[in-house]
Amino acid sequence: MDSVDSVFYTDRIGPSSNPLLDQLPSYQSLLYRRKSSATGSGTKRRGSSRTHSTSSWKWKGDRVEETPKTVSLERTVRELAKTMEEKRRDNEQRMKQDQDLSSWKKWRQHARRSLKRMKEDAVELLSRLELWRGDIHVIEGMFGTGILSYFSFLRFLVLLNFIIFLLMFGFVILPIVIAPHFSGNTTFNLYDGNECRYYPSTSRRGLVVFHQYITDVLSGTGFLEETYLFYGYYKVEAIHYPRITYNLPLAYVLVTVTYLFLSLIWIVKRSAAGFKRSLVQDEDRFQSFCNKIFAGWDFCITNETAARLKSSSLLYELKTDLEEERIKQKIADRTRKEKCRIYVLRLVLNLFVVAVLAACFYSIYRATVYSQKSQMNPPANFILDLIYEYLPSIVITLANFITPLMFTLIIQFEDYSPAFEIRFTLMRCVFMRLASIGVLLCSLWSQITSCSGSTCPCGYNHKLYPCWESRVGQEMYKLMIFDFIIIGAVTIFVEFPRKLIVTYCDCGLAKWWGQQEFAIPQNVLEIVYGQTICWIGTFYCPLLPAISTIKYFIVFYIKKMTLVKNCRPATRPFRASSSNFFFLVVLLIGLALACAPVIVSIAQISCSQACGPFVNYTTSWEVVPLSVSQLPDGLRTFLFALSSEAFAVSFFVITCLAMFYVIALAGAHKRVVNQLREQLEMEGRDKRFLIQKLCQAQVTCAISTAAAAQSHSVRESQDHRGSQNYDNPGGVFLVQPPVSATHV
């Protein structure tokens, strides 16, 4: 036993002379690095002071030290991964240690534990109050974390829109509502005879047919245009309370900037975790295979169908990885002629895609112009008037439905890898959906800013659009309502009948058609499209976030019913579906697109002179410098200093330095990650080496044991035969008798 101990345990005082530990790959690699660093010219010998840890051993100089295992005493006993007997022993030991403490330390420890327990109880209570907590757990248990990410993303948008609604309601609508009840004196912007200030009433007079109310509700015209729903109703310049004066135009602009900035901060904060994971993601395909094979299963799945789909999705991902490796090898083996052919083909196909997008955008432009002209005519037919109202929304919806099918067909001829095919197709669809909103707004602004003469006396076409902000808000309102109608109509009239046909019809066509798949990326693009509309339209339609909140609240249950009853999870899921990083990136693109028209309309386009809170200003942004000029001298000087060029340059320099520091820190962290990865690989080699030595020792021990047992059995057999010869008197002596001392 001493010999065995001498192999694994060495003397800690003198230099190591253990032949086994000296043969470890980690120790040999350390000696090699020391040798290479020692041979460098003009460098210090840092190898002798560098420590390198392998598992529970630490090499320091030429000695082997065992790293002590530290146990955090801050963790509670129930959180320790120990048996009940060990936990009781630890608890008794801690109680004995507490008895030796002073009264002050006992009180601090008790207070710390009480605060920690209160924090845990508060977190548990808040988690119980979380929206759709039970429904999301059921979805996670039935279909796994991939589909869970979509519904979690939908819940995030519901909360975001609700916060935006609270901002608009609390700072814009509520002061106007409570002003008469709190002795508030409201200053309104009234008509003074100027032609730019004339705003005719849009409410219907006399006997009104019922379907006209339906048209007003669906299009936002008529009586709805003169409510809190649209920008034109807020004709308040200021609200004078007994002690303060509330500047509503300034509040309107600041709330708009606040909800856009809040959305940016919230989205970036949620995407930070996924971005950190992407920084340390290993590019080695072998590790990807290992992760999918050994750690790819979702143990939250309890449904048999979902388990089969998860198995098929893992199989598909493995096939996709192998296909990507095959395509990479194929790309590496391409000749110059094949490269020229594929590049020419991709160029032609991308030109065709650009032509399709241009045709869609032109169709949206013509539909918008025709719809605006048709609305100027007197109503003739209820159905035709409603179609004219929703003509841009119909064209946009058709373009969003047809172009993804064309993109999916075209991408098959471009010879990309499967993963890149999915990403590239999705980015094309994102561009189509979001750019269509931009084309609609550009079409509206081309009509708003164009007059029959050379210039517009009011800065916009006040004859056709006396309150152009309300008209833009109506278009965003119609896009929101029509998008909700399409989601419900597709569920009721397409997915549900398809489910019935596939379930109860045994024909071959129905079996080939199959059950509807719940495609996560397409559904995410659908709600991102609606959220972009909400961001743009909130400035022109302050109650649009409330409508969006109600819409997504209902959409959650529609999609849940669709998933459980009508659809099945996609057998080829998008790889980023297990995390929200891709969803949030698309949402950031939508936010960037939404900020552009809102900023342009606030800072560049002349605001309406007949409606809204900015009738006394050329642009909406003019209220900000005017309000700043009315502040006290010290605060005004401070704000002007913040907006000066010197501060901007200094802030830019500091931001660049901070960015360089973060980049350097990220590079250092990446190097540490690489070193830790190399250390893990080295520990794996050490374990493999020790296992080989252990196997060799076991084989040697077994051979020596067998040889010893065999020799022992041979000796026993010889002794047994010898004893039989001595005991038999009639036998022959095989052993020579001893020489007698008296023998002559």
Disulfide bonds with the S-S distance in Angstrom:
Cys196-Cys458 1.61
Cys451-Cys456 1.75
Cys467-Cys611 1.87
